[in-house]
Amino acid sequence: MARENLEQLMAVPQGKFILERNPVDKHLQAWDAADEYLLRQVDELDMVSFRPSILIVNDSFGALSVALADYKPLVMGDSFLSRQGIINNLRINEIPEHQVEFNNGLEKLNDRFELVLIKVPKTLALLEHQLYCLRGAIGVETRIIAAGMTRAIHKSTLQLFENILGPTTTSLAWKKSRLIFATRDETRNEGFSPYPDHFTVEADREYSIISHANVFSRDHLDDGSRILIENMPVSERYRHIVDLGCGNGLLGLVAASLNPQASILFTDESYMAVASARINFITAFGPERCAEFEVTNCLQGVADQSAELVLNNPPFHQQNTVGDAIAWRMFVETKRVLKAGGELWVVGNRHLAYHAKLKKLYGNCEQIASNRKFVVLKAVRQ
């Protein structure tokens, strides 16, 4: 190993591995008991002795991918941050990156897998979509094992496995985690993934919106976005507008409509979000209107001082971790990307106190609008 931090050392039957979160946070562990339980189960089954083809679904930061890298697994997941975290942890543990391949969940699974390992995601819709995607890539001989913390596994979770794949059982709890065992019943082929969702919304005009399974507020306009849309900034000065953490892209669509002279950049760390925003933009404006779409970490890769306006409805959680670390990173990166005099417009819950952070970082913060739950703030890069 290149370096060792005992606080970040995961010891499992497959070996000892140094793991970091992405973004790095030394106070939070990059794996959980469900990862350990799953890897212990794989070892007890002794399945890997014949080197099966392995599919790993929703590996957060590489606990499963790194531990099983010798078997060259395919990792399916929607998160750019998770993918970068896995790659980083492969490097830390001096494992060649080509040992692991990736699928963003929108690509068809072309192989047939003998072992499928699933971390139960926070979003039930994402799990439902993924289970439908698995149908064509598994058979009755495939071992399917899912894992999650007990609080994340409900009757509805088990019902999805049962209805979509086949007979399903659960393990006893261990360290507040649990395993799910499913068997493929090839007579159960009814139905298909109900995603993406579709809805229409009235803003400055009517928009037809689709959202893939893992997109925030996928079937309706959320209240935070609504108040920002109602106060959308309009100016001839805006030539380059960024919809940061774009989700299905609705903020950027309205900004594009009200500021026809501007090009729009949509960024998100979710592959499904950016794919949704792309479809929605083309539906609204056709292929001739200028726009860019980037799956990235906040504004990573976006040029310094390249935008006059950034719109942001920041998330306040990463998977099961709640906090304002992502919002703070977004605010910091926005300051780098804004031109002098450029504006950041943010909507957030009142209790998150974004005004204090923005004033500290930008030296100014103006409240544009508010209601009982949300506030719209503007900060200007000096």
Secondary structure, DSSP 8 states (H G I E B T S, - for coil): -----GGGEEEETTEEEE---SS--TTS-S--HHHHHHHHHHHHHTGGGG---EEEE--SSSHHHHHTGGG--EEE-SBHHHHHHHHHHHHHTT--GGG-EEE-SSS---S--SEEEEE--S-HHHHHHHHHHHGGG--TT-EEEEEEEGGG--HHHHHHHHHHT--EEE---BTTEEEEEE---TT--------SEEEEEESSSEEEEEE-TTSTTTTS--HHHHHHHHT----TT-SEEEEET-TTSHHHHHHHHH-TT-EEEEEESBHHHHHHHHHHHHHHH-TTS-EEEEESSTTTT--TT-EEEEEE---SEETTEESSHHHHHHHHHHHHHEEEEEEEEEEEEGGG-HHHHHHHHHS--EEEEE-SSEEEEEEE--
